[in-house]
């Protein structure tokens, strides 16, 4: 949805840059998620689910600072 919105709102000469950036961010997010899940795949303790949930909230503070 964000790519379609950006393609409608931005001027024509900036659309390829923003849509490519959005797609790259989706790709990097997927790769990070797969890496975290794969790292804790064999863990048997309670940290196997606590650390992935904690990591997704760890990005909120830097994003809020940047915004």
N, CA, C and O atoms as CSV, one atom per row, in Angstrom:
chain,resi,resn,atom,element,x,y,z
A,1,UNK,N,N,0.817,-1.174,0.000
A,1,UNK,CA,C,0.000,0.000,0.000
A,1,UNK,C,C,0.872,1.253,0.000
A,1,UNK,O,O,0.534,2.244,-0.647
A,2,UNK,N,N,1.974,1.214,0.711
A,2,UNK,CA,C,2.823,2.412,0.775
A,2,UNK,C,C,3.457,2.733,-0.579
A,2,UNK,O,O,3.652,3.905,-0.904
A,3,UNK,N,N,3.773,1.731,-1.355
A,3,UNK,CA,C,4.361,1.973,-2.675
A,3,UNK,C,C,3.339,2.612,-3.609
A,3,UNK,O,O,3.677,3.526,-4.361
A,4,UNK,N,N,2.115,2.150,-3.569
A,4,UNK,CA,C,1.072,2.735,-4.414
A,4,UNK,C,C,0.778,4.163,-4.000
A,4,UNK,O,O,0.557,5.020,-4.856
A,5,UNK,N,N,0.771,4.436,-2.701
A,5,UNK,CA,C,0.539,5.791,-2.211
A,5,UNK,C,C,1.666,6.723,-2.653
A,5,UNK,O,O,1.408,7.840,-3.101
A,6,UNK,N,N,2.907,6.271,-2.531
A,6,UNK,CA,C,4.043,7.089,-2.937
A,6,UNK,C,C,4.029,7.343,-4.430
A,6,UNK,O,O,4.398,8.428,-4.880
A,7,UNK,N,N,3.611,6.365,-5.196
A,7,UNK,CA,C,3.557,6.539,-6.643
A,7,UNK,C,C,2.489,7.547,-7.043
A,7,UNK,O,O,2.614,8.171,-8.097
A,8,UNK,N,N,1.449,7.730,-6.247
A,8,UNK,CA,C,0.395,8.681,-6.568
A,8,UNK,C,C,0.720,10.093,-6.089
A,8,UNK,O,O,0.287,11.061,-6.714
A,9,UNK,N,N,1.462,10.233,-5.011
A,9,UNK,CA,C,1.665,11.530,-4.385
A,9,UNK,C,C,2.898,12.259,-4.918
A,9,UNK,O,O,2.850,13.470,-5.132
A,10,UNK,N,N,3.974,11.554,-5.129
A,10,UNK,CA,C,5.237,12.191,-5.505
A,10,UNK,C,C,5.240,12.672,-6.947
A,10,UNK,O,O,4.492,12.172,-7.787
A,11,UNK,N,N,6.095,13.652,-7.221
A,11,UNK,CA,C,6.287,14.039,-8.622
A,11,UNK,C,C,6.880,12.873,-9.430
A,11,UNK,O,O,7.507,11.972,-8.873
A,12,UNK,N,N,6.674,12.910,-10.713
A,12,UNK,CA,C,7.044,11.792,-11.584
A,12,UNK,C,C,8.537,11.482,-11.513
A,12,UNK,O,O,8.919,10.312,-11.529
A,13,UNK,N,N,9.384,12.501,-11.435
A,13,UNK,CA,C,10.820,12.237,-11.458
A,13,UNK,C,C,11.348,11.651,-10.148
A,13,UNK,O,O,12.463,11.129,-10.132
A,14,UNK,N,N,10.587,11.716,-9.044
A,14,UNK,CA,C,11.030,11.153,-7.762
A,14,UNK,C,C,10.404,9.786,-7.449
A,14,UNK,O,O,10.839,9.115,-6.513
A,15,UNK,N,N,9.422,9.379,-8.193
A,15,UNK,CA,C,8.719,8.122,-7.908
A,15,UNK,C,C,9.615,6.894,-7.925
A,15,UNK,O,O,9.495,6.061,-7.027
A,16,UNK,N,N,10.510,6.736,-8.902
A,16,UNK,CA,C,11.340,5.511,-8.880
A,16,UNK,C,C,12.239,5.419,-7.658
A,16,UNK,O,O,12.491,4.325,-7.153
A,17,UNK,N,N,12.725,6.558,-7.179
A,17,UNK,CA,C,13.631,6.532,-6.023
A,17,UNK,C,C,12.895,6.130,-4.752
A,17,UNK,O,O,13.395,5.308,-3.984
A,18,UNK,N,N,11.724,6.692,-4.521
A,18,UNK,CA,C,10.997,6.358,-3.307
A,18,UNK,C,C,10.435,4.940,-3.347
A,18,UNK,O,O,10.501,4.223,-2.349
A,19,UNK,N,N,9.895,4.536,-4.464
A,19,UNK,CA,C,9.355,3.176,-4.529
A,19,UNK,C,C,10.469,2.134,-4.389
A,19,UNK,O,O,10.262,1.087,-3.775
A,20,UNK,N,N,11.633,2.410,-4.947
A,20,UNK,CA,C,12.767,1.493,-4.773
A,20,UNK,C,C,13.225,1.464,-3.325
A,20,UNK,O,O,13.570,0.403,-2.806
A,21,UNK,N,N,13.232,2.612,-2.670
A,21,UNK,CA,C,13.627,2.685,-1.270
A,21,UNK,C,C,12.638,1.917,-0.390
A,21,UNK,O,O,13.052,1.207,0.527
A,22,UNK,N,N,11.356,2.050,-0.658
A,22,UNK,CA,C,10.355,1.315,0.118
A,22,UNK,C,C,10.553,-0.192,-0.057
A,22,UNK,O,O,10.512,-0.940,0.920
A,23,UNK,N,N,10.762,-0.630,-1.276
A,23,UNK,CA,C,10.970,-2.059,-1.525
A,23,UNK,C,C,12.245,-2.567,-0.869
A,23,UNK,O,O,12.280,-3.691,-0.368
A,24,UNK,N,N,13.296,-1.747,-0.867
A,24,UNK,CA,C,14.546,-2.141,-0.226
A,24,UNK,C,C,14.356,-2.266,1.283
A,24,UNK,O,O,14.893,-3.184,1.902
A,25,UNK,N,N,13.593,-1.348,1.878
A,25,UNK,CA,C,13.344,-1.431,3.319
A,25,UNK,C,C,12.538,-2.678,3.671
A,25,UNK,O,O,12.809,-3.320,4.686
A,26,UNK,N,N,11.548,-3.031,2.841
A,26,UNK,CA,C,10.810,-4.267,3.072
A,26,UNK,C,C,11.743,-5.473,2.996
A,26,UNK,O,O,11.650,-6.383,3.821
A,27,UNK,N,N,12.632,-5.485,2.024
A,27,UNK,CA,C,13.560,-6.597,1.858
A,27,UNK,C,C,14.497,-6.714,3.051
A,27,UNK,O,O,14.706,-7.811,3.568
A,28,UNK,N,N,15.064,-5.597,3.494
A,28,UNK,CA,C,15.966,-5.641,4.645
A,28,UNK,C,C,15.240,-6.068,5.917
A,28,UNK,O,O,15.810,-6.778,6.746
A,29,UNK,N,N,14.005,-5.649,6.076
A,29,UNK,CA,C,13.222,-6.081,7.231
A,29,UNK,C,C,12.960,-7.572,7.223
A,29,UNK,O,O,13.037,-8.231,8.260
A,30,UNK,N,N,12.650,-8.100,6.052
A,30,UNK,CA,C,12.421,-9.539,5.937
A,30,UNK,C,C,13.701,-10.321,6.235
A,30,UNK,O,O,13.665,-11.341,6.925
A,31,UNK,N,N,14.821,-9.843,5.718
A,31,UNK,CA,C,16.092,-10.537,5.969
A,31,UNK,C,C,16.476,-10.493,7.439
A,31,UNK,O,O,16.962,-11.488,7.977
A,32,UNK,N,N,16.268,-9.362,8.097
A,32,UNK,CA,C,16.560,-9.270,9.528
A,32,UNK,C,C,15.658,-10.203,10.324
A,32,UNK,O,O,16.120,-10.872,11.249
A,33,UNK,N,N,14.387,-10.252,9.975
A,33,UNK,CA,C,13.458,-11.138,10.669
A,33,UNK,C,C,13.814,-12.599,10.499
A,33,UNK,O,O,13.771,-13.372,11.456
A,34,UNK,N,N,14.164,-12.974,9.292
A,34,UNK,CA,C,14.566,-14.360,9.041
A,34,UNK,C,C,15.832,-14.696,9.818
A,34,UNK,O,O,15.957,-15.794,10.361
A,35,UNK,N,N,16.766,-13.760,9.874
A,35,UNK,CA,C,18.006,-13.991,10.612
A,35,UNK,C,C,17.770,-14.198,12.100
A,35,UNK,O,O,18.378,-15.074,12.714
A,36,UNK,N,N,16.890,-13.395,12.676
A,36,UNK,CA,C,16.595,-13.525,14.113
A,36,UNK,C,C,15.884,-14.848,14.397
A,36,UNK,O,O,16.231,-15.555,15.344
A,37,UNK,N,N,14.905,-15.174,13.585
A,37,UNK,CA,C,14.180,-16.432,13.797
A,37,UNK,C,C,15.113,-17.622,13.613
A,37,UNK,O,O,15.061,-18.578,14.387
A,38,UNK,N,N,15.958,-17.566,12.602
A,38,UNK,CA,C,16.893,-18.666,12.360
A,38,UNK,C,C,17.900,-18.793,13.507
A,38,UNK,O,O,18.295,-19.904,13.862
A,39,UNK,N,N,18.315,-17.671,14.085
A,39,UNK,CA,C,19.289,-17.715,15.180
A,39,UNK,C,C,18.711,-18.390,16.426
A,39,UNK,O,O,19.442,-19.046,17.168
A,40,UNK,N,N,17.421,-18.235,16.657
A,40,UNK,CA,C,16.809,-18.799,17.856
A,40,UNK,C,C,15.964,-20.032,17.565
A,40,UNK,O,O,15.119,-20.411,18.376
A,41,UNK,N,N,16.182,-20.647,16.438
A,41,UNK,CA,C,15.385,-21.802,16.031
A,41,UNK,C,C,15.589,-22.997,16.953
A,41,UNK,O,O,14.630,-23.705,17.262
A,42,UNK,N,N,16.799,-23.230,17.389
A,42,UNK,CA,C,17.092,-24.408,18.211
A,42,UNK,C,C,17.105,-24.118,19.707
A,42,UNK,O,O,17.352,-25.025,20.502
A,43,UNK,N,N,16.846,-22.890,20.103
A,43,UNK,CA,C,16.860,-22.547,21.526
A,43,UNK,C,C,15.654,-23.167,22.219
A,43,UNK,O,O,14.550,-23.168,21.674
A,44,UNK,N,N,15.865,-23.687,23.407
A,44,UNK,CA,C,14.798,-24.362,24.149
A,44,UNK,C,C,14.338,-23.571,25.371
A,44,UNK,O,O,13.388,-23.979,26.040
A,45,UNK,N,N,14.975,-22.475,25.670
A,45,UNK,CA,C,14.602,-21.708,26.857
A,45,UNK,C,C,13.526,-20.685,26.521
A,45,UNK,O,O,13.087,-20.574,25.376
A,46,UNK,N,N,13.110,-19.942,27.540
A,46,UNK,CA,C,12.087,-18.921,27.323
A,46,UNK,C,C,12.630,-17.741,26.515
A,46,UNK,O,O,11.852,-16.953,25.977
A,47,UNK,N,N,13.949,-17.614,26.424
A,47,UNK,CA,C,14.545,-16.520,25.658
A,47,UNK,C,C,14.386,-16.727,24.153
A,47,UNK,O,O,14.628,-15.804,23.375
A,48,UNK,N,N,13.988,-17.912,23.741
A,48,UNK,CA,C,13.773,-18.189,22.322
A,48,UNK,C,C,12.622,-17.363,21.764
A,48,UNK,O,O,12.598,-17.087,20.565
A,49,UNK,N,N,11.681,-16.967,22.587
A,49,UNK,CA,C,10.618,-16.096,22.102
A,49,UNK,C,C,10.704,-14.688,22.678
A,49,UNK,O,O,10.142,-13.754,22.106
A,50,UNK,N,N,11.397,-14.520,23.799
A,50,UNK,CA,C,11.507,-13.182,24.394
A,50,UNK,C,C,12.432,-12.263,23.605
A,50,UNK,O,O,12.116,-11.089,23.411
A,51,UNK,N,N,13.556,-12.774,23.156
A,51,UNK,CA,C,14.522,-11.932,22.436
A,51,UNK,C,C,13.970,-11.467,21.089
A,51,UNK,O,O,14.114,-10.283,20.785
A,52,UNK,N,N,13.350,-12.309,20.262
A,52,UNK,CA,C,12.776,-11.770,19.012
A,52,UNK,C,C,11.707,-10.713,19.238
A,52,UNK,O,O,11.659,-9.726,18.504
A,53,UNK,N,N,10.853,-10.894,20.232
A,53,UNK,CA,C,9.859,-9.864,20.526
A,53,UNK,C,C,10.519,-8.590,21.036
A,53,UNK,O,O,10.078,-7.490,20.702
A,54,UNK,N,N,11.555,-8.723,21.829
A,54,UNK,CA,C,12.271,-7.550,22.326
A,54,UNK,C,C,12.999,-6.803,21.229
A,54,UNK,O,O,13.059,-5.574,21.247
A,55,UNK,N,N,13.554,-7.536,20.269
A,55,UNK,CA,C,14.280,-6.889,19.178
A,55,UNK,C,C,13.371,-6.053,18.286
A,55,UNK,O,O,13.801,-5.025,17.763
A,56,UNK,N,N,12.137,-6.470,18.106
A,56,UNK,CA,C,11.255,-5.676,17.261
A,56,UNK,C,C,10.909,-4.349,17.923
A,56,UNK,O,O,10.618,-3.376,17.227
A,57,UNK,N,N,10.934,-4.289,19.243
A,57,UNK,CA,C,10.690,-3.024,19.926
A,57,UNK,C,C,11.959,-2.201,20.089
A,57,UNK,O,O,11.883,-1.017,20.415
A,58,UNK,N,N,13.118,-2.798,19.870
A,58,UNK,CA,C,14.379,-2.070,20.010
A,58,UNK,C,C,14.554,-1.036,18.911
A,58,UNK,O,O,15.318,-0.088,19.087
A,59,UNK,N,N,13.873,-1.188,17.788
A,59,UNK,CA,C,13.995,-0.234,16.690
A,59,UNK,C,C,13.090,0.973,16.852
A,59,UNK,O,O,13.236,1.947,16.113
A,60,UNK,N,N,12.159,0.937,17.796
A,60,UNK,CA,C,11.214,2.041,17.961
A,60,UNK,C,C,11.918,3.301,18.445
A,60,UNK,O,O,11.651,4.388,17.932
A,61,UNK,N,N,12.800,3.177,19.410
A,61,UNK,CA,C,13.458,4.359,19.984
A,61,UNK,C,C,14.343,5.071,18.964
A,61,UNK,O,O,14.225,6.289,18.836
A,62,UNK,N,N,15.222,4.386,18.230
A,62,UNK,CA,C,16.015,5.111,17.214
A,62,UNK,C,C,15.148,5.747,16.129
A,62,UNK,O,O,15.461,6.840,15.656
A,63,UNK,N,N,14.078,5.092,15.734
A,63,UNK,CA,C,13.202,5.670,14.716
A,63,UNK,C,C,12.526,6.927,15.249
A,63,UNK,O,O,12.428,7.923,14.533
A,64,UNK,N,N,12.059,6.896,16.492
A,64,UNK,CA,C,11.449,8.094,17.067
A,64,UNK,C,C,12.447,9.226,17.213
A,64,UNK,O,O,12.092,10.389,17.023
A,65,UNK,N,N,13.687,8.907,17.546
A,65,UNK,CA,C,14.717,9.963,17.649
A,65,UNK,C,C,14.983,10.587,16.301
A,65,UNK,O,O,15.129,11.805,16.199
A,66,UNK,N,N,15.049,9.774,15.266
A,66,UNK,CA,C,15.319,10.289,13.919
A,66,UNK,C,C,14.143,11.123,13.405
A,66,UNK,O,O,14.334,12.156,12.763
A,67,UNK,N,N,12.946,10.666,13.691
A,67,UNK,CA,C,11.753,11.399,13.213
A,67,UNK,C,C,11.608,12.688,13.995
A,67,UNK,O,O,10.675,13.453,13.755
